[in-house]
Every structure is written in C-alpha cells, then in structure tokens.
Amino acid sequence: MAGADPVVLPDGLTPRKVIGVHLNYRSRAAQRGRVPTEPSYFLKPTTSLSGGGEIVRPRGTELLAFEAEIAVIIGTRARNVTPVQAGNHIGWYAPANDFGLHDFRWADRGSNVMAKGQDGFSPIGPAMAAQGVDPATLHLTSTVNGEVRQDATGEDLIFTFAQLVADLSRFMTLEPGDVILTGTPAGANVVVPGDVVVVTLEGAGSVTSTVVEAPADLAPYGAMPKATDESRAFATGATPTPAGPPRLTADAEAGLRRVSTATLTVQLTRRGIQTTFLTGLRPTRPDLTMVGYARTLRYVAIRADVREAMKGTEDAQKRAVESIVAGDVLVMEARGDVGAGTIGDILAARVLARGGAGIVTDGGVRDTPGVADLDIPTYYRAANASSLWNAHLPLDLDVPVTCAGVLVMPGDVIVGDADGVVVLPFALAEEIAHAALEVEEREAFALERVKAGESFRGLYPLSDERRPDYENWKAKRSEDPRP
C-alpha cells in the first residue's frame, strides 16, 4: 500500500468490516440492464481502506475501474434493527471510491476478493455527521483529471441507507466504525496510470487517488490477469445489446414529449454523460416535438471516381429512407458541410409516410418550404438548394455517426423540441424520462407560486418544508390533468 494515505475514521474508530453493495443506483441499474429487487453484498478486507493517495495497478492489467460511492460509517452497534430504527445507528457519511481490477473477475467466481480486495482499493475521505442530514439530498460527484464523470444524489438510490443497515443487521452485528460502501451511479469507467480521480461528497469533502503502475511484475503463481469481453464490458459500463428493436414504455415516451431538452441535458450530466445536445441545428417545425430511435446514415465527401462507380446502384440514402420503420428518426452525419442539401421534400415525405418520427442532419436541407409543410420535425444547419451530389456521398447505414458534434449510436433515443435535439443512451432513457418529468413538475409548481408573488426560496430548489404543498398541488393536477 506504498504511496497510500492512512485512513482516519471519526472518533478514532477502527473498522472491523468493509461491506460493498453490488447495485444500488437506478442509473447504474439501467446501464446493467437489470433492477435488483433486493440488495446484495460482498466483503472487502479492512486493508483495502486508505485515505487516498496512490492506487497501484499491477503490471499486465488494463481494467482498473473507479466507482464513486457514499460510505456509511456505523456509529452505534446494530443487530436486528428495523428500517425505522436503522438510521439512528448511522454515525457518518463520507466520500469513497470502490476501485475494482476487473482483469481478475474471471478468477473471483463472484467473491470480488482479487478484483476489489487489494490494498488501498477503498479510499475514503473526510466524514460528516449523519444525524440531521436528509440522505436524499446527499450530492456525490467524481472527476477524472478534472472532468466530471459521475454526478448523482441520494434520490437515485434503489435501497436507502436505512434499508441496507436493517437488512445486514438481520445476519450480522454491525459495529461502530464498520463501513458500508453503498453503490455507485452510472459513469464509472476505466482509468490508467497518471489519471487522478477525485470523489466528492458535498458537505463532507473529497478523497483523491492517483493511479500508478506497479514497480515490478506480478508474481507468476496463482491466477493471472485476463481481460475477457465480459470483464471489459463490466468495467466500462457497456450496455448489453437488447434483443430485437428496442423500444421504451409508452409512459416513458409520453414523458419525453412533455419535458424540455434543457431538462434532459441536466439529467444526463448528473449521470456523467456530457456532449449530448446537437449544437447549431434549427427546426422546420418548432411547434412539433420529436421522440424516436436513431437510424443513422453517414455521408462522406464527394469524389468523382467513387460517384461514378456507384451509378446504377441504389445509394445508401434511398436505402435508409426505404428501411425506416415507425418511430425511427433518420440521423445524418454530413460533417457539418452545408454546401449542398442532404434531403429534400420528396424523401422527407417518404420518411413521414413510413412512420418516421423525425429527421436530423448537420448539413443542408433542400426545398425547406416543402419540408416545413410536412408533419414531421426536421432539424438542419442551413437551407441549400444544391443537389446532394455536389458535396456528399451517402456511404454507411446504421453505424455510429457524429452529428453536430455528438456521437449517435443506432438505437439511441432522439428527442427534439423548439430548442434543438438531444441524444439519450437507450439504457438510460426510461429512467431519465421519469426523473425529468418529476423535475419539470417541481419547476412548474415553483413558477406558478412565484408568479403568484411568492419568493423562490424553498420553492427552487424544493425544500422539505414545501414538499407537502407540492405533493398536494401535484395530486390536484392528476385529478384534473392538462390536455
């Protein structure tokens, strides 16, 4: 554990146990493609604790992943306590990092001993007293080299801290100083030597870890590192590919039509995902909203010999249009080149006729008056009457594209309003839809009350004192829903 800072717990306590929770944030559960019905746990040795400093990555490994977590530190002995009682046994909250070396997942058989039990792999920061703190308001962030990777609050938890303490106390005695690492939100990923990871719990402080390479090779007895496809996907948070064309629930789709792209970008940022708003595009129909699923088309720069070779075949643009199914949004990468149109009114009308939900391009659009007459939202950078073939070759279908500076994966959820277009990873879209709708409901309540002459204090953000007023207001709205 050379290079690691000693861990200092409140009141000079020494932990007897470090307990990790497998999956406990809705955003992370969406990444994993499953939501647990009850918590599950693993044990880490107390030697994994540190106060920050260096995190040593053994030579020959590549899948060292950070996970920002809120550490619950037990204040008084707990055994067979109820969820109502459990909160009284929590002494402190602290920022923590549950590092994992996923090159050893294959050898752990689910125990996490080698992957997560290494010296210093549980750095923990300064603690704050838990009593009087609403756990839902705890704000957790992580940065890597100064860039925000995770941003979440206690509202995103699947199982509350009190539930975890009560559950564990059924089987074991939780002693003062015992540490529970309560799960990580979406955004955790792999880090490499030289990276600096900072986990911050607002109101408590931060813990900083610097990744370094081990000075010597790993001894060649016992299990050796192996980066499998499964462990690589687990470490990077890759989303399992859904079987068949993925679609959201009707409630989520309806929710996304009611919320603004501005609210959605905030929700994405809270989950560590930036660069999702397609900058510089204008809508032909700002009166329409757009919710659909990305079908991607990539244009490359024109070249005469390649164009000549393509003659007599159906080009990728026409194949894309004829492959549209209900709910698809045709997303076209045109390199930001507005020197020609990328689609006109005839093909746009065909997208609409096939049930398309929208059209997005970072290039030009031809026949913009005709396109604007269609009941399909279309977003584009500029009008240009020139033929597609003056600047572009339609080349690839259903591949990752970069449209208006944003990566769009086939199947991503695409949402548009009068402001523009935002991209939601499919795995997070369902959860984000419901979270964003709740945020906008709160903001609508606050705006109504401020317009009536009240101060924004306690309304924006919503305080615990005003929450009953908000819940009553929301209940009345549900009885008399808006059209």
N, C-alpha and C positions, 0 to 999 in steps of 0.2 A: 504494500500500500504506500510505497515511497512516493512522495510528492503530494499526498492527500492531507487535507487539514483534519485535525481531530474533531470529532463530533461533540457538541456541547448541548445537552438537553436541559430544560428548565429544572430548577431546584436541585441540580446535581444528580439527577436521576440516571440510572443505568438500565437500559432496556434488556429484558430477558428474551423478548421475541420481536421479530420483524415479520409482519404478515402482509402479503400483497393480495390485491383484489384483481381478478382477471379482466373483467369487462364491466365498466360502470358509468360510462358516459354515452348518451344517446348518439352523439356524433360518431364516436368510435364504433358503437354497435352497428351503425349504418354502414361504416366502412367494412366491417367484418361480415356484413350480410346476415346478421342474426341478433336478436334481442333476448338476453337471458331472462328467464322467469324467476330465478333466484341467484344470489351471489355465489361465486366460487373463489377459492383462495389457493395460495401457495405460500410456503415459508422461505424466508431468506435468513442467512446467518447474521448475527449481530456484527460480525467483522465486515459485512458489506456496507455498514454505515460509515459515513465520513462527513466532514463539514465542508466539502468541496475540494477544490484543487485539481490535481491531475487524475484523469481516468486513463488507465493503461489498456491499450488494445493489443492483444497478443499478436505476434507476427504470424502471417499466414491466414489471418481472418479479415473479413471485409464487411460484416453485417452488424456493427455496433450501433444500436439504436437508442435514442434518448426517449424518455416519456415523462413529461411534467406531471406531477401529482400533488395533491394536498395530503400531507401527512397528518393523521390524527394521533395525538400522543395521549395515552391514558393517564388520568390524574388520580383516580382512586380505584381500588380493586373492584372488579366487576365479575360476577358469576351469577348466571340465571337471572339476568335483569331483563325487564320488558323494554320495548322500544320507547315507551313513555319515560322510563327511568334512565335509559342508557345515556341520554345527553348529559346528565349530571355527572357521569363518570369520565367525560372527555375533558381533559385539562387544557390542551393547547392544540393549535393548528400551526403548521409550518410548511414552507415550500420544500419540495423534494423532487428527486429525479430517479426514476426506476430504470437504470441502464440495463440493457439486455444484449448479449452477444449471440446472435441467432445462428451463427455458424455451428453452435453446439446443440441446437434444438433437436436435431436428429438423434442425439445420444441421451437426451434427458428423459425421454418417454413421459413427458408431461410434468416432470418434477421441477424444472427450472433451476436445478442446483448448479449446473455448469453454465447455463446461459445467463442467469441473473444473480448467482450467489458469490461472484468473485469479489475480492477485497475492494472496498471503495465504491461498489456499484450502486449504493443507495445514499448519495449525498443529500444532506438535509440542512436547511437553512434556519435562521432565527425564528423562534416560536412566538405566537401571540396567544393571550389567554382566550379560551373558548367561551367562557360564560358571558352572556350578554350579546354574543355575536350571532346573527342570523346566518346559518350555513349557506342558504340560497344566495346570499349576497357576496360570498367569497369570490374573488376575482383572481384567476390563475392565468399566467402567461408564460410562454417560453420564447427565447430568441436564440438563433444560431448566427454567430458573427454579426449580431446587431439586427438581424432580420426576424420579424415576428413569425413564428411557426405555429403556435397554439395560443388560443385566446378563448377562455370559457369561464362561466360562473357555476356556482353550485346548483343553479336551476336546471342544468343539463344532466345532473346525476340521475341514474336509474334507481339506485338504492341510497337512501340517506345515510349519513354517518351513524345516526342512532340505530338504524336498522342493522348496519354492519356490526356494531358493538353488541347489540342484543343477540343477533344470530350467532356470533362467535362465542358469546358467553354461555350459550347452551352446552358447549362441549369443553371449554377450557376456561381457566381463570385468567382474566386479563389483569396484569399487574401494573402499578404506576411506572411509567417510563416505556411501556410497550408501545411499539409504533405500528400503525396500520397505514399502508400506502393504498389510497382509496381509488385508484384507477386513473386513466389518462384520457383526455379528449382527442379528437381527430387532429392530425397534423404531425404526430410523431414520425420520425424518419431516421435514416442512417446518417451518421456523422463520421468524419475521418480525422486522422491526426492533424493538429493545427486548428481544428474547429473549437470555438468557445461557446458553450451552452450556458445560458442564464435562465433559471426558473424563478419567477417572482410571484409571491402571494401578497396581494395588496393589503397593507396594514401590518404585515409581518416583516417582510424583507425579501432578500434574494439569496440564492446559492449558485455559485459559478463553478463550472467544470471545464477544464481544458483537456482535450483528447491528445494523448501522446502515444507513440509507438513503443512497444516493449523493447528494452535494450538487447535482449537475447532471444534466440529461437525457443519455442515451446518444447519442453522435454518430450521425447517421442514415445512415451509409454502412456497407455490409456487412450481414450477417444481423442481423435484429432479433428480439427475444424473441417466442416463440409458445408459449402453454400449451395443448398438444394433450391429448386424452383419454389418449393413450398415455403422454405425459411426466408427466401428473398422476398416473396410476396408478403409474408407476415411482417418482416422487418420494415418494409417500405410502405405498408398500409395499402397495398394494391387491392382493388376491388374484384371479387370473383365475378366472372362473366355470367350474367343471368342467362338461363335457358330461354330461347325464343325472344321475340321482340319485347323489350322491357317497357312497361307502362306503369304510371303512377295510379294510385287510387283516385276515384272521382272526386273525393273530398280534397285531396291534395291539389289536383288540377284546378278545381274551383277556387281554392285558396290562393294559388299563384296568380289567378286572374284578378284578384282583389287587392294584392299588395303591390307596392311600387318596386321598381328595380333598385332604387336607392336603399330601401329596407333590406332587400335581398343581398346587396353587396356587403352590408354590415354583418348580416348573419354568416356569410361566407368568410369574412375576415375573422370573426370570432372563432371560426373553426380552422384558422391557419391557412386559408386559401385566398390569395390576393390575385390581382390581374384577371378579373372576370368580366369587366364591363367593356364592351366593344366601343372604343372611343372614335368620335368623328362621324358617326352614321346618322342619317336623318330618315324619318318615317314618311312614306307616302300617305299613310292614313293614321295620323296621331290620335284619331278617335277610336281606334281599334287596339285591343290588347292581343298579345300573342303568347301562347303556351304550346310547345310541341317538342319534338325529338329530332336531334340533328341527323340529317342526311348530308354528307359532306361531298364537295366537288372542288377539285384543285385545278386552277389554271396556271400554266407556265407561260413564259414569254414566247411570242411568235417567232418561228424560224421557217423560212420558205421551204427548205427541203423536207422538213418534218411535216409541214402542212400539206405538201404535195403528196407525200406518202399516205396521208390519212384520207385523201379524197376517195370517194366510193364506199366508204365505211360509215356506219353511224357513229358520230362522235360522242364523247363522254357526256357532254351537256344534254344532248337529247336522250341518252340512256338514263341519265339521272332523273330527268323530268318524267319519263315514262315508268320509272320504278318507284315514284312517290306513292306512299300509302297514307291513309287517313291519319292525321296527327303529325306528319313529318314536317320539319322546317328545312328547306333547302339552304344550306350554308355554303357560300362560295368564297374560296380564297383567291383573290386577284392581285395579291402583292401590293395592294393599295394603289394600283395603277388605274387612273381614271381616263386613260387615253382612248377608251372605247367602251361600249356597253357590254355588260356580261349577261344580260337577259332583257327581253322586251315584252310587250303586252301579250303577244300570242302565246309564248311559252309560259308566261306568268299565269295566263288564263288556264292553261293546261294543268299547271300545278294546282290551281284552285279546284278545277274540275275533278282532279284525282283525290281531293280531300286534304290537300296540303294546308298546314296551319300558318305558314309564313315563308318569306324569302329574305335572306340576308346576304349581302355582298359588300366587300370593302373596295369594290370598283365602281364603275359607272352603270347606269340603267338607261336603256333606250325607251322611247315612247312613254316618258314619265306621265303625261296626262292620261294616257290609256291605262297604264298600270295603276294610277291613283283612283281610277273609276272602278277597279275590281275590289271585291270584298275580301281582300287578303292583305294583311300587313306586310309591307316590303320596306326593308331598310337598306340604304345605299349611301355611298360617299358623294357622288355627283351625277348630274344628268349628262349624258353624252350620246349623240345620235349616231356615232360611228359604229360600224359593224364590229362584232366580236373579233373577227379575224384580222382586224388591223392591229391588234395588240396582244391577243391571247390565244393559247391553245388549251382547250379543255382536255385534261390528261387523266386524272385519277378520281375514282369514286370510292366513297366510304373508307377514307383514310384520315388519320389525324391531319388537321389543317390549322394554319394560323390566320385568323380573320380579324382584321382591325387590331392586330397586336395581341390577340388572345388565342390560346390553344383551345381548339374544339375537337372533342373526340366523338366519333359516331355514337349516337345514342344518348349523348348529353342532353339535358333538359334546357331548352332555349326559351327565355321569357323576354317579352318586349312590351314597352309602353311608350308614351309620348317622349320620354327622356332618351330612350335607346334600348339596347339589348344587353342582357346579362346571361352568362353560361353557368348552369348548375351541374356539378357531377351527379349522375343519376343516383348513386348510392346515398347521397346526402339530401336529395331534392325533397323526398317525402317529409323528412324531419324538418327541413328548413321551411317548407311551406307552412306547417303548423306553427312553428316558432315565429315566423314573420307575421303571420296573421294575428297572433297574440300581441306582438309589438305594436302593430298598426291599430289594434283595438284600444290599447292603452293610450296611444298618441291621439286617437280620435276623442277619447274621453277628456284628455288634458286640453286639447284645443277647444272643445266645447265649453269647458269650465273657464278657461282663460278668456274666451270671447264673452263669457257672461260676467267678466270683471274680476275673477279670482287671480291671485298670484300663481305663478307657475311652480312655486316652492311646494314640494310634497306631491305635485302632480307630474312633474317631468324632471327627473325620473319619479316613478310612483313610490311613495313611502308606505310603510306598513300601516300607518295611521289612516291613510286614504284608501287603502285596499278594499275595505268593506264598501265604501262609496262606489268604487269602480265595479266591484262584483255585482252590486245592486243595479247599477247602470247597464252592465252587460246583460244581466238577466232580463231586464225590461226590453232591451233591444232584441233578444232572442224570441221574446213573446210577440214582438211586432217587427219582424225582420224587414230590412230595407229591400227595395226591389233591386 
